[in-house]
Amino acid sequence: MIKAKYFKEAEFQRCSPSCSLQDMDQELMDKIDELREKAGIPLVLNSAYRSKTWDLDKGRTGDSAHTRGLAVDIRCSSSANRLKIVQVAIKVGFCRIGVANSFIHVDIDKSLPQNVLWTY
């Protein structure tokens, strides 16, 4: 059973697409709990698990870290919080981070290139 300290089942049901905490990887949940704790700010999830079918239907590859429960997109619209989230994500060991205007993507997918930071 996947557990999280700061993230409840209802938060995953509000993600786009809706999913479950049980779709996620425990190591990822431990890391985003640590990120939340050390950042000291609420983290709202925009997206977490996505099925391969959903991903493909949206014109994506169907092979993202989201399809394995290894990624989340964290809502963020303030530049101060954006910097804080990225800095703390690096400190807690995330080495795959994507930065957009409205969210920060973090994942732990070891099958994808490591030590990368990208923009959308």
Legacy VTK file of the C-alpha trace (Angstrom):
# vtk DataFile Version 3.0
C-alpha trace
ASCII
DATASET POLYDATA
POINTS 120 float
0.000 0.000 0.000
1.402 3.379 -1.065
1.460 5.964 1.722
2.094 9.699 1.901
2.440 12.102 4.804
1.244 15.278 3.079
-0.797 14.041 0.113
-4.276 12.564 0.469
-6.226 10.374 -1.932
-8.610 13.236 -2.782
-5.702 15.274 -4.173
-4.973 12.578 -6.739
-8.620 12.387 -7.720
-8.482 16.140 -8.517
-5.454 15.701 -10.796
-5.834 15.840 -14.553
-6.413 13.058 -15.347
-7.897 11.763 -12.125
-5.834 8.993 -10.531
-5.148 7.347 -7.185
-2.362 7.510 -4.630
-2.083 3.764 -5.239
-1.022 4.459 -8.852
2.118 6.152 -7.581
5.566 4.818 -6.719
6.424 4.819 -2.984
9.930 6.224 -3.542
8.432 9.178 -5.438
5.884 9.789 -2.685
8.641 9.732 -0.051
10.601 12.290 -2.072
7.690 14.677 -2.652
6.765 14.415 1.037
10.348 15.439 1.843
10.149 18.221 -0.758
6.925 19.504 0.824
8.384 19.361 4.326
11.649 21.124 3.473
10.053 23.734 1.176
7.637 24.670 3.940
4.853 25.549 1.505
1.764 23.628 0.362
2.280 21.655 -2.840
-0.787 21.201 -5.039
-0.604 18.466 -7.662
-1.860 19.269 -11.167
-0.988 15.884 -12.609
0.374 12.600 -11.323
-0.268 9.157 -12.857
-1.440 9.082 -16.482
-2.346 5.887 -18.305
-0.506 5.132 -21.544
-3.835 5.429 -23.384
-4.544 8.864 -21.922
-1.026 9.995 -22.767
-1.326 8.761 -26.372
-4.779 10.328 -26.774
-3.215 13.696 -25.872
-0.597 13.309 -28.613
2.187 12.323 -26.241
4.542 9.349 -26.491
2.716 7.098 -24.024
6.051 6.440 -22.340
6.503 9.329 -19.906
7.469 8.954 -16.264
3.834 9.794 -15.458
2.713 6.504 -17.065
4.782 4.583 -14.520
3.705 6.599 -11.458
7.167 8.129 -11.246
6.289 11.811 -11.851
4.135 14.658 -10.602
3.446 18.185 -11.804
3.232 20.660 -8.928
1.124 23.796 -9.431
3.199 26.947 -9.169
2.499 30.495 -10.330
4.803 32.585 -8.150
8.439 33.055 -9.118
9.508 32.953 -5.460
7.783 29.585 -4.922
9.086 28.328 -8.267
12.664 28.997 -7.155
12.038 27.479 -3.713
10.515 24.294 -5.191
13.362 23.832 -7.684
16.074 24.494 -5.081
14.569 22.080 -2.571
13.832 19.469 -5.256
17.530 19.407 -6.116
18.492 19.189 -2.416
16.237 16.173 -1.821
17.671 14.358 -4.826
15.419 15.022 -7.807
17.600 15.059 -10.903
14.818 15.365 -13.504
13.003 18.695 -13.240
10.866 20.562 -15.764
9.854 24.185 -15.260
6.751 25.765 -16.807
4.925 29.017 -16.114
2.234 27.259 -14.097
3.877 24.092 -12.766
7.081 22.270 -11.827
7.522 18.685 -13.046
9.639 16.332 -10.904
10.273 12.667 -11.548
12.509 9.787 -10.533
12.426 7.758 -13.751
15.867 6.170 -14.018
15.135 4.935 -17.570
15.213 8.551 -18.812
18.185 10.963 -19.028
19.440 12.028 -15.595
20.688 15.369 -14.234
18.450 17.425 -16.493
16.435 20.613 -16.060
14.169 21.706 -18.879
11.547 24.312 -19.662
8.197 23.992 -21.402
LINES 1 121
120 0 1 2 3 4 5 6 7 8 9 10 11 12 13 14 15 16 17 18 19 20 21 22 23 24 25 26 27 28 29 30 31 32 33 34 35 36 37 38 39 40 41 42 43 44 45 46 47 48 49 50 51 52 53 54 55 56 57 58 59 60 61 62 63 64 65 66 67 68 69 70 71 72 73 74 75 76 77 78 79 80 81 82 83 84 85 86 87 88 89 90 91 92 93 94 95 96 97 98 99 100 101 102 103 104 105 106 107 108 109 110 111 112 113 114 115 116 117 118 119
